[in-house]
């Protein structure tokens, strides 16, 4: 086991994670190349319609609302490496179909809508499986670092992908940019097939949690139920508060795939290269936030999560007021930092506070809340931006996020006062005993961490703290 907790890249000492990370950098860069190309294609076909772009986004994320919990159940029941291999091959095939349609000049808007829906179905399985697979590769000790590095390479890809997309669209057209994405999925597949599963440090390849029914085959993995994961999460106040905060901010604040292209085209009247620069600025800030998160070695306090949400709300609102292109670049960089800082802090608080045997389903719920809310948010923000302008989408997201963070801070403050009062009178929290009785020994330390935020906050907040494909 790696002892140096200050090494930013310590989880890369695990061979299987190195292979996974390398494949993901290439594949996610391809994905962001296609995101920019697809958005540019839709705007060009529809006369800069925010509603049409919102429909594409909604269709791509709608399956998250319906299928992500089932995807998490699959992750807890079956081999994650096999699921990820199949998901990446399916996504590559869908991207290839769109590239052929564009290059042949036969693409229609309904083709894009249908293929976006297909990608959404694949992502409903791939995202919770991938998120829980990281813990299986590196184990709990290295999970915060590996999760931070995962966010970092996603941010690197978000820098490289849009920049590459701008060059490809300008030089060769949107079809070739989409074709590059189709080929990039092979990098992840190659990394997955080169792994040695027996070297995984997590040791949990799926399985039911305590209290779950065991079937006739005696294998609790085959009986992992969605309802058990939901009951487990509902019994944990320290998980439901960050989940609720992620829900509101995900719905209203995390719609940059819609607001950035509209801001570029309708406010600054930018070309594809300048649009890529705005997206790159946001991604560069995300990268810095992710790197800050790699140095975390424990579960973040609740107020760290809330503080990051407050900063995000303020900065997104300010980005909506950016007077010029250069000011927008600067403010979007800061907003990108705050967004990944918040999402990673919430992710780590939820993941490190949960029983590993429920983790696939819990992360599926997290994904459902964060990304499944996007269809509703994209439609609302798209309609608002079309009526009031692109800036209004950023104002709405920032102000609602800020309000949600202030409300969460009030809930946390009242909860901490109630806990202190219960301790002073020799009492305890009403549901702490039954909750811990349902949680395995492997998470008892994480649970105690969530009940002692006030003791750990000076240390955690003194260090840098710190979203999915």
Secondary structure, 3 states (H helix, E strand, C coil): CCCCCCCCCHHHHCHHHHHHHHHHHHHHHHHHHHHHHHHHHHHHHHCCCHHHHHHHHHHHHHHHHHHHHHHHHHHHHCCHHHHHHHHHHHHHHHHHHHHHHHHCCCCCHHHHHHHHHHHHHHHHHHHHHHHHHHHHHHCHHHHHHHHHHHHHHHHHHHHHHHHHHHHHHHHCCHHHHHHHHHHHHHHHHHHHHHCCHHHCCCCCCCCCCCCCCCCCCCCHHHHCCHHHHHHHHHCCHHHHHHHHHHHHHHHHCCCHHHHHHHHHHHHCCCCHHHHHHHHHHHHHHHHHHHHHHCCCCCCCCHHHHHHHHHHHHHHHHHHHCCCCHHHHHHHHHHHHHHHHHHHHHHHHHHHCCCCHHHHHHHHHHHHHHHHCCHHHHHHHHHHHHHHHCHHHHHHHHHHHHHHHHHHHHHHHHHHHHHHHHHHHCCCCCCCHHHHHHHCCHHHHHHHHHHCCHHHHHHHHHHCCCCCCC
